[in-house]
Amino acid sequence: MELTATIPVRKNPYPKLNEVDFKNLEFGKYVSDHMLVCDYADGTWKTAQVVPYANLSMSPTTLALHYGQTVFEGMKAFVMKDGRINIFRMEKHYDRFVRSLDRMCMAVPPKEIFIEGLMKLIEVDKAWVPNKSGEALYIRPFIYASEAKFGVKISDEYRFIIFTGPVPALYAHPIKVKVETDYVRAAKGGTGFAKCGGNYGGAYYPTRLAKEQGYDQLLWTDAKENKYIEESGMMNAMFVIDGKLVTPPLSDSILDGVTRDSLLTLAKDLGFAVEERQVSIDELETAFKKQTITEAFGAGTAAVVAPIQTIHINGTDYILPVYDNKSLHNKLKDELELIRTGVSPDIHEWNCIVG
Ligand SMILES: *Cc1c(COP(=O)(O)O)cnc(C)c1O
């Protein structure tokens, strides 16, 4: 991709790259030397700049801190087998960013600023992209309401930031989940499809209760009947039932995951039957009893897949069969890795090569 705008760069005089222990990466521990910053005020977006990563200074009245106008994205860049750097499905993440921002009445940065700013940032910090299999540079674009004024209102000022940090491959051990029928993550007409901060804050309490009962995560159900599966924690929920890959259909209470979309596409490419349809708790219980359910997993950028070992439904712990590398979720994860690193052909044009 050719850059049309020149994004000014102020280099970090105190780079920390040499302080990173690349052999022992931890998710969320390290941030790269630079960040992209762009402010919105007086009805326009100002010049985007790449600047040294630094703390923010803000007024206690900053609107985002009180009324929750915050939206984020999460994506990854990889080193390809030929050494070039690939930002995976950048435009699809931008499109979702726009939908989230619209729902939260927030200013939307133009696509050129997002794409060119991100590409410039990755170019400047390309030495931060780790190159072992499964590792990645995690990319966190976000926007918050930056106007300093108390009193409830839609902010007239916003700050858009992108920072990045190297993350390890997550080899998730199979987790125990509990079907949640008392609390809800998202309701019809709500903000479930938007990647806004409040969705996470609101999910913590019921998740903590489940952890106290010995479960790692919740399987959320719909807000109306608490009957249909929605998501697995903060990942999209997927099942293999009768040999088919089954996942709940997108709605305003389900986040349109880029991993979800990628895995569904790859499953079809590999010749598997894929069904986007409602999955009821009753169907899961019946499938366990008849032993027709063979896999359950979450899908999301951080871990790609999070295999599920146990599902708690109405007082019973149902156990999934032991997974191996023939399990569909492992095949899909491996295939995704091959595409991202340029080993398999990128037939769906998901890779955005920075150079
Ligand atoms: C981010 C997120 C996902 C996963 O989306 P990806 O684009 O695959 O990372 C799923 N559910 C929720 C609620 C999320 O916030």
Boltz pocket constraint, residues with backbone or C-beta under 6 A from the ligand:
constraints:
  - pocket:
      binder: B
      contacts: [[A, 74], [A, 192], [A, 194], [A, 195], [A, 231], [A, 233], [A, 234], [A, 235], [A, 236], [A, 255], [A, 256], [A, 257], [A, 258], [A, 259], [A, 260], [A, 299], [A, 300], [A, 301], [A, 302]]
      max_distance: 6.0
